[in-house]
């Protein structure tokens, strides 16, 4: 049975996703700052492991664990597959993934004994049982081919760590054996076990979904008060053990959570509200659309503010005002760091500094080399870190370089390719042109004729 909640208490659902679970620790930091409490926690895979640490209130231990995680703390790395000390380039430490796959097939998986030991050292079963938190996990029983959603009171005393390992036994690992039965990762059946919380009678629920592999069922939120938190960008894989990725993904979890709860504004950035400065910028934008040079950039007549909104990226077009989307487009065009909290003046200062750098460091560009480069970037963006453009220089540098191509046809082809990949470029350039007008010390509407 579910336990009684107060007005700051929720049931928490934690999805699976390997090392992307660092995001949930960042969300936990936000929960602590927001004063939220959890009378129930259910998790799958790494979400089950993080949930156990949350249930026992081991925040500092969780931070330390994630900051020190390495591949050999998860699986036993065969010496033949480990990278040498002379080749530290790979944070995964595997010399060859082809060889790794062959090893997994020959040995029916990787030995997760290090993870078992880590769980036994980190999890305080008696404390969790006495905490009052209604704790549950998902796993999949291979012996009888059936999913298992199990709460703490159903787990025999002394076996919690084993069931946690069962939930987190990625299919490439050896199956976890408990009392003669074999288990694998809970994500195989339900990677975001929202229904498990609802079946317990909970209606005030927070979900932290980290886009892991497995079966991700769309939650039926009808009749509930559900807060859904999901990583706002992709930055790494489920086995990315690079500490910089883990640090940044943890920070993203914190920032996304704080934005969901209204502490930050923004679509792709995290900006503290500043109504006075936003109103001032709105006036600048309104005045500037009457300037011929700005109207030409937009592609319409003076006064073309509605047309400018049409040029925004799709996820920005319905935002309540025009100012923050324009600011964000300029920041994106300049590759300003997304995984950071800003005040509006701080973000504008970063934009101005990056803009000065782009204008100082001109980019030479040849049409014949440009489109193949963009194809490579498109592939990298699809699979890699979405927190920046993937180009060697900010996209705006290339957009400005296109202005120097010899023919109008070359410029049109190159600009179409670039702006197709980076739709924030045009509105970003418009906002930077507005800043240029305002920096001249005269009203924007009076600056062009």
C-alpha positions as CSV (number, residue, x, y, z in Angstrom):
1,X,0.0,0.0,0.0
2,X,1.1,3.5,-0.7
3,X,2.1,5.8,2.1
4,X,0.5,9.1,2.9
5,X,2.1,12.1,1.2
6,X,2.4,15.7,2.2
7,X,2.4,18.8,-0.1
8,X,6.2,18.5,-0.7
9,X,6.2,14.7,-1.2
10,X,6.1,12.6,-4.3
11,X,6.7,9.1,-5.6
12,X,9.8,9.1,-7.7
13,X,10.3,7.0,-10.9
14,X,13.9,6.6,-12.1
15,X,14.6,5.2,-15.6
16,X,17.5,3.1,-16.8
17,X,20.4,4.2,-19.0
18,X,23.8,3.0,-17.8
19,X,26.3,5.8,-17.1
20,X,23.7,8.3,-18.2
21,X,22.4,7.7,-14.6
22,X,24.7,10.5,-13.5
23,X,21.9,12.8,-14.7
24,X,19.6,11.5,-11.9
25,X,22.2,12.5,-9.3
26,X,22.1,16.0,-10.7
27,X,18.3,15.9,-10.5
28,X,18.7,14.7,-6.9
29,X,20.7,17.8,-6.1
30,X,17.9,20.0,-7.4
31,X,15.3,18.0,-5.4
32,X,17.3,18.7,-2.3
33,X,17.5,22.5,-3.0
34,X,13.7,22.5,-3.8
35,X,12.9,20.7,-0.5
36,X,11.2,17.8,-2.2
37,X,10.7,14.5,-0.4
38,X,9.9,11.0,-1.7
39,X,7.7,8.6,0.1
40,X,8.2,6.0,-2.7
41,X,11.0,5.3,-5.2
42,X,10.9,2.8,-8.0
43,X,13.7,2.3,-10.5
44,X,14.9,0.2,-13.4
45,X,18.6,-0.7,-14.0
46,X,20.8,2.2,-13.0
47,X,17.7,3.9,-11.8
48,X,17.3,1.1,-9.2
49,X,20.9,1.6,-8.0
50,X,20.4,5.4,-7.8
51,X,17.1,4.9,-6.1
52,X,18.6,2.7,-3.4
53,X,21.2,5.5,-2.6
54,X,18.4,8.1,-2.5
55,X,16.3,5.9,-0.2
56,X,19.1,5.7,2.3
57,X,19.9,9.5,1.8
58,X,23.5,8.8,0.7
59,X,23.9,11.9,-1.4
60,X,27.6,12.6,-0.7
61,X,28.4,8.9,-1.2
62,X,26.5,8.9,-4.6
63,X,28.5,12.0,-5.7
64,X,31.8,10.3,-4.8
65,X,30.8,7.1,-6.5
66,X,29.9,8.7,-9.8
67,X,33.0,10.9,-9.7
68,X,35.2,7.8,-9.4
69,X,33.4,5.3,-11.6
70,X,35.6,3.4,-14.0
71,X,35.0,0.4,-16.3
72,X,36.8,-2.0,-13.9
73,X,34.5,-1.0,-11.1
74,X,31.6,-2.3,-13.2
75,X,32.9,-5.4,-15.0
76,X,36.1,-7.5,-14.8
77,X,38.2,-6.3,-17.8
78,X,40.0,-9.2,-19.5
79,X,43.8,-8.3,-19.7
80,X,43.7,-9.0,-23.4
81,X,41.1,-6.4,-24.0
82,X,42.4,-3.7,-21.6
83,X,44.2,-0.8,-23.1
84,X,47.8,-0.3,-22.0
85,X,48.9,2.6,-19.8
86,X,50.5,4.1,-22.8
87,X,47.2,4.5,-24.5
88,X,44.9,6.3,-22.1
89,X,42.8,7.8,-24.9
90,X,39.8,5.6,-24.2
91,X,37.8,6.2,-21.0
92,X,36.2,2.8,-21.7
93,X,39.7,1.1,-21.7
94,X,38.8,-1.5,-24.3
95,X,41.4,-2.1,-26.9
96,X,39.0,-3.3,-29.6
97,X,35.2,-3.4,-29.5
98,X,35.3,-6.1,-32.2
99,X,37.4,-8.2,-29.8
100,X,35.1,-7.3,-26.9
101,X,32.0,-8.6,-28.8
102,X,33.8,-11.8,-29.6
103,X,34.7,-12.2,-25.9
104,X,31.1,-11.6,-24.9
105,X,29.9,-14.3,-27.3
106,X,32.5,-16.8,-26.2
107,X,31.9,-16.2,-22.5
108,X,28.2,-15.6,-22.5
109,X,28.7,-12.0,-21.3
110,X,31.0,-9.9,-19.1
111,X,31.6,-10.7,-15.4
112,X,29.9,-8.1,-13.3
113,X,31.5,-9.2,-10.0
114,X,33.0,-5.7,-9.5
115,X,29.5,-4.1,-9.8
116,X,28.2,-6.7,-7.3
117,X,31.0,-5.8,-4.9
118,X,30.3,-2.1,-5.4
119,X,26.6,-2.5,-4.6
120,X,27.3,-4.5,-1.5
121,X,29.7,-1.8,-0.3
122,X,27.4,1.1,-1.1
123,X,23.9,-0.1,-0.2
124,X,22.8,-0.2,3.4
125,X,19.8,-2.7,3.3
126,X,18.8,-2.4,7.0
127,X,18.7,1.4,6.7
128,X,16.6,1.3,3.6
129,X,14.2,-1.1,5.2
130,X,13.8,1.2,8.2
131,X,13.6,4.4,6.2
132,X,9.9,4.3,5.5
133,X,10.5,4.7,1.8
134,X,8.4,2.4,-0.4
135,X,11.2,1.1,-2.6
136,X,10.7,-1.0,-5.7
137,X,12.7,-2.2,-8.7
138,X,12.1,-4.0,-12.0
139,X,14.1,-6.9,-13.4
140,X,13.5,-9.7,-15.9
141,X,13.6,-13.4,-15.0
142,X,15.3,-15.4,-17.7
143,X,14.5,-18.7,-16.1
144,X,10.8,-18.4,-16.6
145,X,10.9,-15.6,-19.2
146,X,8.8,-13.1,-17.2
147,X,9.0,-9.6,-16.0
148,X,9.3,-8.9,-12.3
149,X,8.3,-5.7,-10.6
150,X,9.1,-6.2,-6.9
151,X,8.8,-4.0,-3.8
152,X,11.1,-4.1,-0.8
153,X,8.8,-6.1,1.5
154,X,8.7,-8.9,-1.2
155,X,12.5,-9.2,-1.3
156,X,13.9,-11.7,1.2
157,X,16.1,-10.2,4.0
158,X,19.7,-9.9,2.9
159,X,19.1,-10.1,-0.8
160,X,18.4,-6.5,-1.7
161,X,21.9,-6.0,-3.2
162,X,21.4,-9.1,-5.4
163,X,18.1,-7.9,-6.7
164,X,19.7,-4.5,-7.4
165,X,22.4,-6.2,-9.4
166,X,19.6,-8.2,-11.2
167,X,17.9,-5.0,-12.2
168,X,21.2,-3.5,-13.5
169,X,22.5,-6.6,-15.2
170,X,22.9,-5.2,-18.7
171,X,22.3,-7.9,-21.3
172,X,26.0,-7.9,-22.2
173,X,26.7,-9.0,-18.6
174,X,26.5,-12.4,-17.1
175,X,22.9,-13.0,-15.8
176,X,22.5,-12.5,-12.1
177,X,21.5,-15.7,-10.2
178,X,19.3,-15.5,-7.1
179,X,18.0,-18.6,-5.4
180,X,18.4,-20.7,-8.5
181,X,16.8,-18.3,-10.9
182,X,18.6,-16.1,-13.5
183,X,17.8,-12.4,-14.0
184,X,18.7,-9.6,-16.5
185,X,18.3,-5.9,-16.8
186,X,14.9,-4.4,-15.8
187,X,15.0,-2.2,-18.9
188,X,14.3,-5.3,-21.1
189,X,10.7,-5.1,-19.9
190,X,10.1,-1.6,-18.6
191,X,12.9,1.0,-18.6
192,X,10.8,3.7,-17.0
193,X,8.6,1.9,-14.5
194,X,5.9,4.5,-14.2
195,X,3.1,1.9,-14.2
196,X,4.7,0.2,-11.2
197,X,4.2,3.5,-9.2
198,X,0.7,3.9,-10.4
199,X,-0.2,0.3,-9.5
200,X,0.8,1.1,-6.0
201,X,-1.8,3.9,-5.9
202,X,0.5,6.9,-6.2
203,X,-0.8,9.9,-8.0
204,X,1.8,12.6,-7.3
205,X,4.8,11.3,-9.3
206,X,8.1,12.7,-10.6
207,X,9.7,10.8,-13.4
208,X,13.4,11.1,-14.4
209,X,13.8,9.5,-17.8
210,X,17.4,9.4,-19.1
211,X,16.7,8.1,-22.6
212,X,18.2,4.6,-21.9
213,X,18.0,1.5,-24.1
214,X,15.2,-0.9,-23.6
215,X,11.4,-0.7,-23.5
216,X,10.4,2.9,-22.8
217,X,6.6,2.8,-22.4
218,X,4.6,6.1,-22.8
219,X,3.2,6.8,-19.3
220,X,-0.6,7.1,-18.9
221,X,-0.7,10.2,-16.7
222,X,-4.5,10.7,-16.7
223,X,-5.8,11.2,-13.2
224,X,-2.3,12.0,-11.8
225,X,-0.1,14.9,-11.0
226,X,3.0,13.9,-12.9
227,X,6.1,15.9,-13.4
228,X,8.2,14.5,-16.3
229,X,11.9,15.3,-16.4
230,X,14.0,14.1,-19.4
231,X,17.5,15.1,-20.6
232,X,17.1,18.1,-22.9
233,X,20.1,17.1,-25.0
234,X,22.1,14.0,-25.8
235,X,25.8,14.1,-24.8
236,X,27.1,10.6,-24.5
237,X,26.4,6.9,-24.6
238,X,25.1,4.5,-21.9
239,X,28.7,3.3,-21.4
240,X,30.5,6.7,-21.6
241,X,32.8,6.7,-18.6
242,X,34.6,9.9,-19.5
243,X,34.5,12.0,-16.3
244,X,33.9,15.2,-18.1
245,X,30.8,13.7,-19.7
246,X,29.6,12.4,-16.3
247,X,30.2,15.8,-14.7
248,X,28.3,17.7,-17.5
249,X,25.5,15.2,-17.7
250,X,25.1,15.4,-13.9
251,X,24.9,19.2,-14.2
252,X,22.3,18.9,-17.0
253,X,20.2,16.8,-14.7
254,X,20.3,19.6,-12.1
255,X,19.6,22.3,-14.6
256,X,16.7,20.5,-16.4
257,X,15.1,19.8,-13.1
258,X,15.3,23.3,-11.9
259,X,13.9,24.6,-15.2
260,X,11.0,22.1,-15.0
261,X,10.2,23.6,-11.5
262,X,10.3,27.2,-12.8
263,X,13.7,28.3,-11.4
264,X,15.1,28.9,-14.9
265,X,13.6,30.2,-18.1
266,X,14.6,29.2,-21.6
267,X,14.2,26.6,-24.3
268,X,17.8,25.4,-24.9
269,X,19.6,27.4,-22.2
270,X,19.0,28.0,-18.5
271,X,18.4,31.6,-17.7
272,X,17.4,33.3,-14.5
273,X,14.3,35.5,-15.0
274,X,15.1,39.3,-15.5
275,X,11.8,41.0,-16.5
276,X,13.3,44.5,-16.6
277,X,16.2,43.6,-19.0
278,X,13.9,41.4,-21.0
279,X,11.5,44.3,-21.5
280,X,14.3,46.6,-22.6
281,X,15.5,44.0,-25.1
282,X,11.9,43.6,-26.4
283,X,11.7,47.3,-27.1
284,X,15.0,47.1,-29.0
285,X,13.7,44.2,-31.1
286,X,10.4,46.0,-31.8
287,X,12.2,49.2,-32.9
288,X,14.8,47.3,-35.0
289,X,12.3,45.5,-37.2
290,X,11.6,48.9,-38.7
291,X,15.2,49.3,-39.9
292,X,15.7,48.5,-43.6
293,X,19.0,46.6,-42.9
294,X,17.3,44.4,-40.3
295,X,14.2,43.9,-42.5
296,X,16.5,42.7,-45.4
297,X,18.1,40.2,-43.1
298,X,14.7,38.8,-42.2
299,X,13.7,38.8,-45.8
300,X,10.7,41.1,-45.6
301,X,9.6,44.7,-45.4
302,X,10.2,46.9,-42.3
303,X,8.0,46.0,-39.5
304,X,8.3,42.2,-40.2
305,X,8.2,41.0,-36.6
306,X,5.8,38.1,-37.3
307,X,8.0,37.0,-40.2
308,X,11.0,36.8,-37.8
309,X,9.1,34.4,-35.5
310,X,8.5,32.1,-38.5
311,X,12.3,31.8,-38.9
312,X,12.9,30.5,-35.4
313,X,13.6,26.8,-34.9
314,X,10.4,24.9,-34.4
315,X,10.9,24.3,-30.7
316,X,11.1,28.1,-30.2
317,X,8.2,29.4,-32.3
318,X,5.5,29.1,-29.6
319,X,7.5,30.6,-26.8
320,X,5.6,33.3,-25.0
321,X,7.9,36.2,-26.2
322,X,10.4,36.8,-29.0
323,X,13.3,38.0,-26.9
324,X,14.6,34.9,-25.2
325,X,14.4,32.8,-28.4
326,X,16.4,35.4,-30.3
327,X,19.0,35.6,-27.5
328,X,19.3,31.8,-27.5
329,X,19.6,31.7,-31.3
330,X,22.6,34.1,-31.1
331,X,24.1,32.0,-28.3
332,X,23.7,28.8,-30.3
333,X,25.2,30.4,-33.4
334,X,28.2,31.3,-31.4
335,X,28.5,27.9,-29.6
336,X,28.0,29.4,-26.2
337,X,28.1,26.6,-23.6
338,X,24.6,25.2,-23.0
339,X,25.3,23.2,-19.8
340,X,25.4,26.2,-17.5
341,X,23.1,28.5,-15.6
342,X,23.1,32.1,-16.7
343,X,21.6,35.4,-15.6
344,X,20.4,37.3,-18.7
345,X,23.2,39.8,-18.4
346,X,25.7,37.0,-18.1
347,X,24.4,35.3,-21.3
348,X,24.5,38.5,-23.2
349,X,28.1,39.1,-22.0
350,X,29.1,35.6,-23.3
351,X,27.4,36.3,-26.6
352,X,29.2,39.6,-27.0
353,X,32.6,38.1,-26.2
354,X,32.1,35.2,-28.6
355,X,30.8,37.5,-31.3
356,X,33.9,39.7,-31.0
357,X,36.1,36.5,-31.3
358,X,34.3,35.4,-34.4
359,X,34.6,38.7,-36.1
360,X,38.3,38.8,-35.2
361,X,39.1,35.3,-36.4
362,X,37.9,35.2,-40.0
363,X,37.2,31.7,-41.5
364,X,38.4,31.0,-45.1
365,X,35.9,28.7,-46.9
366,X,35.8,27.0,-50.2
367,X,32.5,26.0,-51.7
368,X,33.8,22.6,-52.9
369,X,34.9,21.7,-49.4
370,X,31.9,23.1,-47.5
371,X,29.1,20.6,-48.2
372,X,31.2,17.4,-47.5
373,X,32.2,19.1,-44.2
374,X,28.5,19.7,-43.3
375,X,27.6,16.1,-44.1
376,X,30.3,14.9,-41.6
377,X,29.0,17.3,-39.0
378,X,25.4,16.2,-39.5
379,X,26.4,12.6,-38.8
380,X,28.4,13.6,-35.7
381,X,25.5,15.7,-34.4
382,X,23.1,12.8,-34.8
383,X,25.2,10.4,-32.7
384,X,27.2,12.7,-30.5
385,X,27.2,15.7,-28.1
386,X,24.4,18.0,-28.9
387,X,25.6,20.7,-26.5
388,X,27.6,22.4,-29.3
389,X,27.5,22.5,-33.1
390,X,30.3,20.0,-33.9
391,X,32.0,22.5,-36.2
392,X,35.7,23.5,-35.5
393,X,34.5,27.2,-35.3
394,X,31.0,28.5,-34.3
395,X,28.4,28.2,-37.0
396,X,28.2,32.0,-37.2
397,X,31.8,32.1,-38.4
398,X,30.9,30.0,-41.4
399,X,27.7,32.0,-42.1
400,X,29.8,35.2,-42.1
401,X,32.4,33.6,-44.3
402,X,29.7,32.7,-46.9
403,X,29.2,36.4,-47.4
404,X,32.7,36.5,-49.0
405,X,32.1,33.8,-51.6
406,X,32.4,35.0,-55.1
407,X,29.0,34.4,-56.7
408,X,25.5,34.8,-55.5
409,X,24.7,31.2,-56.5
410,X,27.6,29.9,-54.4
411,X,26.4,32.0,-51.5
412,X,22.8,30.7,-51.8
413,X,23.8,27.0,-52.0
414,X,26.3,27.2,-49.1
415,X,23.9,29.3,-46.9
416,X,21.0,26.9,-47.6
417,X,23.1,23.9,-46.5
418,X,24.4,25.6,-43.4
419,X,21.1,27.1,-42.3
420,X,19.3,23.8,-43.0
421,X,21.6,22.2,-40.5
422,X,21.6,25.1,-38.0
423,X,18.1,26.8,-38.3
424,X,19.0,29.2,-35.4
425,X,21.6,31.0,-37.6
426,X,19.3,33.6,-39.3
427,X,17.5,34.7,-36.1
428,X,20.8,34.7,-34.3
429,X,22.3,37.0,-36.9
430,X,19.3,39.3,-36.7
431,X,19.7,39.6,-32.9
432,X,23.4,40.3,-33.2
433,X,22.7,43.0,-35.8
434,X,20.2,44.5,-33.3
435,X,22.9,44.5,-30.7
436,X,25.2,46.2,-33.1
437,X,22.7,48.9,-33.7
438,X,22.1,49.4,-30.0
439,X,25.8,49.6,-29.3
440,X,26.1,52.6,-31.5
441,X,24.3,54.6,-28.9
442,X,21.2,55.6,-30.8
443,X,17.7,54.1,-31.0
444,X,17.6,51.1,-33.3
445,X,14.7,52.5,-35.3
446,X,16.7,55.7,-36.1
447,X,19.8,53.9,-37.2
448,X,19.2,52.8,-40.7
449,X,18.0,54.6,-43.7
